[in-house]
Amino acid sequence: MLDKISQEVVIEEVPVIKEKKVYKLSKDEDNSFTITRDNDAYIVHSVKIERMLKRIQMNSHEAILKLARTMRYMGIDEELRKRGAVEGTIVRIADFEFEFVESSSYY
């Protein structure tokens, strides 16, 4: 019975496609922010920072440093100073609240 099975190998011809796909990472970071003043705090509105706060747990020193560096890079801390924020001023971003710190040794 095995003698009757043909040993033909069927090969399908596949056309060669000379096409390249180029993927580019777009840098659509929205670094815009607004700062408003409440009775007892400055309130920062920033899509980027609010998204960051949702992703990271703010109970570690590294996470706080990352937030501080990002805020400095975006110019948020400088704008807070221009608007009158001093050491100990309350700053609120979404549900996260902290005291403004003048010392740059934290970041």
CORZI-V179858 format. One record per residue. PHI is phi in radians with two decimals (none if undefined). Layout:
BEGIN
((PHI) (PHI))
END
This chain:
BEGIN
((none) (-1.16) (-1.18) (-1.48) (-1.34) (-1.32) (-1.76) (-1.27) (-1.84) (-1.65) (-2.03) (-1.60) (-1.32) (-2.00) (-1.19) (-1.46) (-1.87) (-1.75) (-2.26) (-1.98) (-1.83) (-1.96) (-1.90) (-2.07) (-1.49) (-1.49) (-1.72) (-1.71) (-1.17) (-1.66) (-1.58) (-1.35) (-2.72) (-2.27) (-2.20) (-2.10) (-2.02) (-1.75) (-1.00) (-2.09) (-2.73) (-1.61) (-1.99) (-1.77) (-1.98) (-2.67) (-1.04) (-1.10) (-1.20) (-1.11) (-1.14) (-1.08) (-1.14) (-1.28) (-1.53) (-1.91) (-1.62) (-1.50) (-1.79) (-2.13) (-1.08) (-1.10) (-1.15) (-1.15) (-1.09) (-1.09) (-1.09) (-1.08) (-1.13) (-1.12) (-1.11) (-1.14) (-1.04) (-1.37) (1.57) (-1.19) (-1.12) (-1.12) (-1.17) (-1.08) (-1.08) (-1.05) (-1.53) (1.88) (-1.23) (-2.22) (-0.87) (1.65) (-1.15) (-1.39) (-2.13) (-2.15) (-2.26) (0.94) (-1.64) (-1.68) (-2.27) (-2.63) (-1.63) (-1.16) (-2.13) (-1.31) (-1.11) (-1.53) (-1.23) (-1.35) (-2.48))
END
